[in-house]
């Protein structure tokens, strides 16, 4: 079962609203501009898209692995 955050990541990557450079791990928005990451209080990188924050490692994992990656 996908969580809301996982579903948001899946939809954004599959539709092309965000793209991932798997070599560098950078995340770009729909216009090709890099999304500016920020650190959460535990040290994980997050980016903002679709009005909410998502973890960069989850976005990269989904882009690299597909359906299996975002599930908890």
C-alpha positions in Angstrom: 0.0 0.0 0.0 1.4 3.4 -1.0 1.4 6.3 1.5 0.2 9.8 0.4 3.8 10.9 0.2 4.8 7.9 -1.9 1.9 8.4 -4.2 2.8 12.1 -4.7 6.4 11.1 -5.6 5.2 8.3 -8.0 2.8 10.7 -9.8 5.4 13.5 -10.0 8.2 11.3 -11.4 5.9 9.3 -13.8 4.3 12.5 -15.2 7.7 14.2 -15.7 6.9 17.1 -13.3 10.2 16.2 -11.6 13.2 14.5 -13.0 16.2 12.9 -11.3 19.8 12.7 -12.3 20.7 9.3 -11.0 24.5 10.0 -11.2 24.4 13.0 -9.0 21.1 12.5 -7.1 19.9 15.9 -8.1 16.2 16.6 -8.5 14.9 19.0 -11.1 11.4 20.5 -11.5 9.2 20.6 -14.6 11.1 23.6 -16.1 14.5 21.9 -15.7 15.6 24.0 -12.7 17.2 22.2 -9.8 14.9 22.0 -6.8 16.7 23.6 -3.8 17.1 21.0 -1.0 16.9 21.8 2.7 17.8 19.7 5.7 15.2 18.4 8.1 16.0 18.2 11.8 17.5 14.7 11.4 19.8 15.7 8.5 17.8 14.3 5.6 17.6 16.4 2.4 14.1 17.4 1.4 12.7 19.3 -1.6 9.5 21.2 -2.1 7.1 20.4 -4.9 3.4 20.3 -5.3 3.1 22.4 -2.1 4.7 19.9 0.2 8.1 18.6 1.1 9.4 15.1 0.1 12.7 13.4 1.0 15.3 13.4 -1.8 16.3 9.8 -1.1 12.8 8.5 -1.6 12.5 10.4 -4.9 15.8 9.0 -6.2 14.9 5.5 -5.0 11.6 5.6 -6.9 13.3 7.0 -10.0 15.9 4.2 -9.9 13.8 1.3 -8.8 10.2 2.0 -9.8 7.2 0.7 -8.0 9.0 -1.0 -5.1 11.0 2.0 -3.8 8.4 4.3 -2.1 6.6 1.6 -0.1 7.3 1.8 3.7 
